[in-house]
Amino acid sequence: MEFLNELENLRDEMVETLCDLIRIKAIGPDNGGVGEFDRAVYIQRKFEDWGLDVERYDAVDERAKGGIRPNLVVRLKNPGKKRIWIVTHMDVVPEGDLSLWDTPPFEPVIKDGKVYGRGSEDNTQPLVSSMYAARVLSNYSNLKREFCLAFVSDEETGSKYGIQHLIKEGLFEKGDLFVVPDAGTPDGKSIEVAEKSILWLKFIVEGKQAHASMTHLSVNANREAMKLLLLVDETLHSKFNAKDDLFLPPESTFEPTKREKNVDNINTIPGKDISYFDCRVLPSYPLDDVIKSVEQIIENFNLKSKAKAKYEIIQREESPSTSPESEVVSLLKKAIKKVSNVDAVPVGFGGNTCASFFRKAGYEAAVWSTVDGTAHQPNEYAVIDYMVKDAKVFSLLPML
């Protein structure tokens, strides 16, 4: 098909667009940034330069640049035909410890067929793939489906201002199919049809601050929090230890992650500690059961410790699965086979993507892309060959 060759000829331009987007620091306010406004402006101008219309569905957020979190929609309209959507997100996570990066995170570096930079793989690589799939398809009138793209905000911190906003706006219709290229494997064989439930927990431990030499006057919140966190870690892993080979990894995960700053100086015993857990739980376990276990741990801890602990739920999402025999999975399998000669298989992942919100709303959604899995890591990179190949897969979907 001619448009597949066109995409190959656009390889250098795709890389240039990827690099331009990496330079735009699209970190959301919850992660200390100003949001996705500048990225949205860039993407909208690109489409307008190509002669394509862009719809805006902005969500109000006074913390962000312009007071909004932008969401963009591009449609190759085909009245009376079923719609298939490619949904990518514009926001990226912070760069983290700069000392772990070999190159500046927001200055793209091209090396050995890869483009290095924060957000390069998550989610800019497939975002660019979808853009250029739409560009080449816009010249063809024989599409069997209406090809639609959504570029959303806030995926990294809960999607309140992104895909949840679009669903509430009533943008989507019964029968719409969704591909969310926000996870995958290097061989492109894995089509995600199920996601683990997500539970983000905040633990607050209150002790008593004092001079580090006056331990008899203190209750060290740092030490007591470590005891609590280890107890949470060991208990949850022991109690919710089932495996399901559909998922990668096959078990529930309970990871202590972020820890907030306490005291500024070494010679002060902290009186307060705030720490977080990221829990990804197999769907066979109700999140209510996990929460009850956490509450029991805290109750027992408070009976024994001079410190006092409490918890808050930062994010909670449970999602149904998509049938491995669904139409969207079938379409993806056919397109992947044509482009890569790979027999793709349905799997489950631990990530919480936009697909979970579509599934809860009653839509068929599948998560697929070709990636090495460097998201959120230092020295994150996108593979140029993957970007071009996935653009070909996306462009085939409305043709099948």
C-alpha positions as CSV (number, residue, x, y, z in Angstrom):
1,M,0.0,0.0,0.0
2,E,1.4,3.4,-1.1
3,F,0.8,5.1,2.2
4,L,3.2,2.7,4.0
5,N,6.0,3.8,1.7
6,E,5.0,7.4,2.4
7,L,5.5,6.9,6.1
8,E,8.9,5.4,5.4
9,N,9.8,8.5,3.4
10,L,8.6,10.7,6.3
11,R,11.0,9.1,8.8
12,D,13.4,12.1,9.1
13,E,10.5,14.5,9.6
14,M,9.0,12.2,12.3
15,V,12.3,12.3,14.1
16,E,12.4,16.1,13.9
17,T,8.9,16.3,15.3
18,L,9.8,13.9,18.1
19,C,12.8,16.0,19.0
20,D,10.8,19.3,19.0
21,L,8.2,17.8,21.4
22,I,10.9,16.4,23.8
23,R,12.2,20.0,24.1
24,I,8.7,21.1,25.4
25,K,8.7,20.3,29.1
26,A,5.1,19.1,29.5
27,I,5.0,18.2,33.2
28,G,1.6,18.6,35.0
29,P,1.0,20.8,38.0
30,D,0.7,17.8,40.4
31,N,4.3,17.0,39.5
32,G,5.6,20.6,39.8
33,G,5.2,21.7,36.2
34,V,3.0,24.1,34.2
35,G,1.1,21.5,32.1
36,E,0.7,20.6,28.5
37,F,-0.3,24.0,26.9
38,D,2.9,24.5,24.8
39,R,2.8,21.0,23.5
40,A,-0.8,21.3,22.5
41,V,0.0,24.5,20.6
42,Y,2.8,22.8,18.7
43,I,0.7,19.8,17.8
44,Q,-2.3,21.9,16.7
45,R,-0.1,24.1,14.5
46,K,1.4,20.9,12.9
47,F,-2.1,19.6,11.9
48,E,-3.2,23.0,10.7
49,D,-0.1,23.2,8.5
50,W,-1.2,19.9,7.0
51,G,-4.7,21.3,6.4
52,L,-6.4,19.3,9.1
53,D,-8.9,20.6,11.6
54,V,-8.2,20.3,15.3
55,E,-11.0,20.4,18.0
56,R,-10.2,21.6,21.5
57,Y,-11.7,20.2,24.7
58,D,-9.9,22.2,27.4
59,A,-10.4,21.4,31.1
60,V,-10.0,24.3,33.6
61,D,-7.0,24.1,35.9
62,E,-5.9,27.4,37.3
63,R,-2.5,25.9,38.3
64,A,-1.5,25.3,34.7
65,K,-0.3,27.6,32.0
66,G,-3.2,29.5,30.5
67,G,-5.5,28.1,33.3
68,I,-6.3,25.0,31.2
69,R,-5.3,21.5,30.5
70,P,-5.7,21.1,26.8
71,N,-7.1,18.1,25.0
72,L,-7.0,17.9,21.2
73,V,-9.0,15.8,18.8
74,V,-8.4,15.2,15.0
75,R,-10.8,13.3,12.9
76,L,-10.7,12.1,9.3
77,K,-14.4,12.1,9.0
78,N,-16.2,9.3,7.3
79,P,-19.9,9.6,7.9
80,G,-21.8,6.4,8.7
81,K,-18.6,4.4,9.3
82,K,-17.5,3.0,12.7
83,R,-14.8,5.1,14.5
84,I,-11.4,3.9,15.6
85,W,-9.4,6.1,18.0
86,I,-5.7,6.3,18.7
87,V,-5.4,8.0,22.1
88,T,-2.0,9.3,23.4
89,H,-1.1,11.6,26.2
90,M,0.9,14.8,26.0
91,D,2.2,15.0,29.6
92,V,5.4,13.5,30.8
93,V,6.9,12.7,34.2
94,P,9.7,14.8,35.8
95,E,13.3,14.0,34.9
96,G,14.2,12.8,38.4
97,D,17.9,12.8,39.5
98,L,19.8,14.6,36.9
99,S,23.1,12.9,37.9
100,L,21.7,9.6,36.5
101,W,21.2,11.1,33.0
102,D,24.0,10.9,30.4
103,T,22.5,13.7,28.4
104,P,20.1,16.7,29.3
105,P,16.6,15.2,29.7
106,F,14.8,17.8,27.7
107,E,17.5,18.2,25.0
108,P,17.0,15.3,22.5
109,V,20.0,13.3,21.5
110,I,20.0,11.0,18.5
111,K,22.3,8.0,18.8
112,D,22.3,4.5,17.4
113,G,18.8,4.7,16.0
114,K,17.3,6.0,19.2
115,V,16.2,9.4,20.4
116,Y,17.1,10.1,24.1
117,G,15.1,12.4,26.3
118,R,12.4,12.5,29.0
119,G,9.0,11.5,27.5
120,S,10.6,10.2,24.3
121,E,9.0,6.8,24.7
122,D,6.2,7.7,27.2
123,N,4.2,8.9,25.3
124,T,5.8,11.0,22.5
125,Q,7.0,8.2,20.3
126,P,3.5,6.7,19.7
127,L,2.0,10.2,19.7
128,V,4.1,11.1,16.7
129,S,3.3,7.8,15.1
130,S,-0.4,8.6,15.3
131,M,0.1,12.1,13.9
132,Y,1.9,10.9,10.8
133,A,-0.6,8.0,10.3
134,A,-3.3,10.7,10.1
135,R,-1.3,12.9,7.8
136,V,-0.8,10.2,5.2
137,L,-4.4,8.8,5.5
138,S,-5.8,12.3,5.0
139,N,-4.9,11.9,1.3
140,Y,-7.1,8.8,0.9
141,S,-10.8,8.6,0.5
142,N,-11.3,4.9,0.7
143,L,-11.1,4.4,4.5
144,K,-13.4,1.8,5.8
145,R,-13.6,3.5,9.2
146,E,-13.5,7.0,10.6
147,F,-9.9,7.5,11.9
148,C,-9.8,9.7,15.0
149,L,-7.0,10.9,17.3
150,A,-7.1,12.2,20.8
151,F,-4.1,13.9,22.5
152,V,-4.9,14.2,26.2
153,S,-3.5,15.8,29.3
154,D,-3.0,14.6,32.8
155,E,-2.5,10.9,32.1
156,E,0.5,10.7,34.5
157,T,-1.5,11.9,37.5
158,G,-4.9,10.4,37.2
159,S,-6.5,11.7,34.0
160,K,-9.0,14.0,35.7
161,Y,-8.2,16.8,33.2
162,G,-7.7,14.4,30.3
163,I,-9.5,11.3,29.2
164,Q,-12.0,11.5,32.1
165,H,-12.9,15.0,31.0
166,L,-13.5,13.9,27.4
167,I,-15.7,11.0,28.5
168,K,-17.8,13.4,30.6
169,E,-18.0,15.7,27.6
170,G,-19.8,12.9,25.7
171,L,-17.2,12.9,22.9
172,F,-17.3,9.1,22.3
173,E,-20.1,7.0,20.8
174,K,-21.4,3.5,21.3
175,G,-19.4,1.2,19.0
176,D,-16.2,3.3,19.0
177,L,-13.0,1.3,19.2
178,F,-9.9,2.5,21.1
179,V,-6.2,1.8,20.7
180,V,-4.1,3.3,23.5
181,P,-0.4,3.0,22.6
182,D,0.9,3.5,26.2
183,A,2.7,0.2,26.8
184,G,4.1,-2.7,24.9
185,T,7.1,-4.9,24.2
186,P,10.1,-4.7,21.9
187,D,8.8,-7.4,19.6
188,G,5.4,-5.8,19.3
189,K,3.6,-9.1,20.1
190,S,1.8,-8.0,23.3
191,I,-1.7,-6.5,23.1
192,E,-2.8,-5.5,26.5
193,V,-6.5,-6.4,27.2
194,A,-6.4,-6.2,31.0
195,E,-4.9,-3.9,33.6
196,K,-4.1,-4.4,37.3
197,S,-6.1,-2.3,39.7
198,I,-4.1,0.7,40.9
199,L,-4.0,2.0,44.5
200,W,-1.7,4.9,45.5
201,L,-1.4,5.3,49.2
202,K,0.0,8.1,51.3
203,F,1.3,7.3,54.8
204,I,1.7,10.0,57.4
205,V,3.6,9.2,60.6
206,E,3.5,11.8,63.4
207,G,6.2,11.6,66.1
208,K,8.0,14.3,68.1
209,Q,10.8,16.5,66.8
210,A,13.8,17.2,69.0
211,H,17.6,17.7,68.9
212,A,19.4,14.6,67.7
213,S,21.3,14.3,71.0
214,M,18.1,14.5,73.0
215,T,16.5,11.2,72.0
216,H,14.6,10.9,75.3
217,L,12.6,13.9,74.3
218,S,11.8,12.7,70.8
219,V,9.7,10.2,68.9
220,N,11.7,9.6,65.7
221,A,9.1,9.7,62.9
222,N,11.7,8.6,60.4
223,R,12.5,5.4,62.2
224,E,8.8,4.6,63.0
225,A,7.8,5.2,59.4
226,M,10.5,2.7,58.2
227,K,9.0,0.1,60.6
228,L,5.5,0.8,59.3
229,L,6.5,0.8,55.6
230,L,8.4,-2.5,56.0
231,L,5.3,-4.0,57.7
232,V,3.0,-2.8,54.9
233,D,5.4,-4.1,52.3
234,E,5.8,-7.6,53.9
235,T,2.2,-8.0,54.8
236,L,0.7,-7.1,51.4
237,H,3.2,-9.2,49.5
238,S,2.5,-12.2,51.7
239,K,-1.3,-11.8,51.8
240,F,-2.0,-11.0,48.1
241,N,0.5,-13.4,46.6
242,A,-1.5,-15.0,43.7
243,K,0.0,-15.2,40.2
244,D,-1.8,-14.8,36.9
245,D,0.3,-15.5,33.8
246,L,-1.8,-13.2,31.7
247,F,0.0,-10.3,33.4
248,L,3.6,-9.1,33.2
249,P,4.8,-9.3,36.0
250,P,2.3,-12.1,37.0
251,E,1.9,-11.0,40.6
252,S,0.5,-8.0,42.4
253,T,3.1,-5.4,43.2
254,F,3.4,-3.1,46.3
255,E,6.2,-0.6,45.9
256,P,7.3,2.1,48.4
257,T,8.2,5.0,46.1
258,K,8.1,8.7,46.9
259,R,9.2,10.1,50.3
260,E,8.7,13.7,51.2
261,K,11.4,15.9,52.7
262,N,11.3,16.2,56.5
263,V,14.0,18.1,58.3
264,D,16.7,20.3,56.7
265,N,19.6,19.5,58.9
266,I,21.3,16.3,60.1
267,N,21.1,17.0,63.8
268,T,17.3,17.2,64.1
269,I,15.2,14.2,64.8
270,P,12.1,14.5,62.4
271,G,8.7,14.7,64.0
272,K,6.8,13.9,60.8
273,D,7.3,11.5,57.9
274,I,5.2,11.3,54.7
275,S,5.7,8.3,52.3
276,Y,3.9,6.7,49.5
277,F,3.1,3.3,48.0
278,D,2.2,2.4,44.4
279,C,0.2,-0.8,44.5
280,R,-0.8,-2.6,41.3
281,V,-3.2,-5.4,42.2
282,L,-4.4,-8.4,40.2
283,P,-8.1,-8.0,39.4
284,S,-8.9,-11.1,41.3
285,Y,-8.3,-9.1,44.6
286,P,-10.9,-6.4,45.4
287,L,-9.1,-3.2,46.4
288,D,-11.4,-3.0,49.5
289,D,-9.6,-6.1,50.8
290,V,-6.2,-4.4,50.3
291,I,-7.4,-1.3,52.1
292,K,-8.8,-3.3,55.0
293,S,-5.4,-4.9,55.4
294,V,-3.7,-1.6,55.4
295,E,-6.1,-0.2,58.0
296,Q,-5.5,-3.3,60.3
297,I,-1.7,-2.8,59.9
298,I,-2.0,0.9,61.0
299,E,-4.4,0.0,63.9
300,N,-1.9,-2.5,65.3
301,F,1.0,-0.1,64.7
302,N,-0.6,2.7,66.6
303,L,-1.2,0.3,69.6
304,K,2.5,-0.5,69.8
305,S,4.3,2.7,68.7
306,K,4.7,6.0,70.4
307,A,4.1,7.6,67.0
308,K,0.8,7.8,65.3
309,A,0.1,6.8,61.7
310,K,-2.7,7.4,59.3
311,Y,-3.2,6.9,55.5
312,E,-4.9,8.6,52.6
313,I,-5.9,7.2,49.2
314,I,-4.3,9.3,46.5
315,Q,-5.6,7.3,43.5
316,R,-7.8,4.3,43.2
317,E,-8.8,2.7,39.9
318,E,-10.3,-0.7,39.1
319,S,-11.0,-1.7,35.5
320,P,-12.8,-4.5,33.7
321,S,-10.9,-6.3,30.9
322,T,-11.4,-6.3,27.1
323,S,-12.2,-9.6,25.5
324,P,-9.3,-11.2,23.7
325,E,-11.8,-11.9,20.9
326,S,-13.0,-8.3,20.6
327,E,-13.1,-6.4,17.4
328,V,-10.3,-3.9,18.4
329,V,-8.0,-6.8,19.2
330,S,-8.8,-8.6,16.0
331,L,-8.0,-5.4,14.0
332,L,-4.7,-4.9,15.8
333,K,-3.7,-8.5,15.2
334,K,-4.3,-8.2,11.5
335,A,-2.5,-4.8,11.1
336,I,0.5,-6.0,13.2
337,K,0.7,-9.2,11.1
338,K,0.7,-7.2,7.8
339,V,3.4,-4.8,9.0
340,S,5.7,-7.0,11.1
341,N,4.7,-10.5,10.3
342,V,4.2,-11.1,14.0
343,D,1.4,-13.1,15.6
344,A,0.3,-10.8,18.5
345,V,-1.2,-12.2,21.7
346,P,-3.4,-10.8,24.4
347,V,-1.7,-10.0,27.7
348,G,-2.3,-8.1,31.0
349,F,-0.1,-5.2,32.2
350,G,0.4,-3.5,35.5
351,G,0.1,0.0,34.2
352,N,-3.0,2.2,34.6
353,T,-3.6,3.8,31.2
354,C,-6.5,5.7,29.5
355,A,-7.8,2.3,28.4
356,S,-9.0,1.6,31.9
357,F,-11.4,4.6,31.8
358,F,-12.7,3.5,28.4
359,R,-13.4,-0.1,29.7
360,K,-15.2,1.2,32.7
361,A,-17.3,3.3,30.4
362,G,-18.2,0.2,28.3
363,Y,-15.9,0.6,25.3
364,E,-13.6,-1.9,23.7
365,A,-10.0,-0.7,24.3
366,A,-6.6,-2.3,23.7
367,V,-3.2,-1.1,24.7
368,W,-0.4,-1.7,22.2
369,S,2.9,-0.2,20.9
370,T,6.4,-1.3,20.2
371,V,8.7,-0.1,23.0
372,D,11.8,-1.2,24.9
373,G,10.2,-0.2,28.2
374,T,12.4,2.8,29.2
375,A,9.4,4.9,30.5
376,H,10.1,6.9,33.7
377,Q,13.8,5.8,33.7
378,P,16.8,8.0,33.4
379,N,18.2,8.0,29.8
380,E,14.7,7.2,28.5
381,Y,14.7,6.7,24.7
382,A,12.5,6.1,21.7
383,V,13.5,3.7,19.0
384,I,13.1,5.4,15.6
385,D,12.3,2.1,13.7
386,Y,9.5,1.4,16.2
387,M,8.0,4.8,15.7
388,V,7.8,4.4,12.0
389,K,6.6,0.8,12.1
390,D,3.8,1.7,14.6
391,A,2.7,4.5,12.4
392,K,2.2,1.9,9.7
393,V,0.2,-0.3,12.0
394,F,-2.0,2.7,13.0
395,S,-2.6,3.7,9.4
396,L,-3.8,0.2,8.5
397,L,-6.5,0.0,11.2
398,P,-9.1,2.1,9.3
399,M,-8.3,0.2,6.1
400,L,-9.3,-3.2,7.5
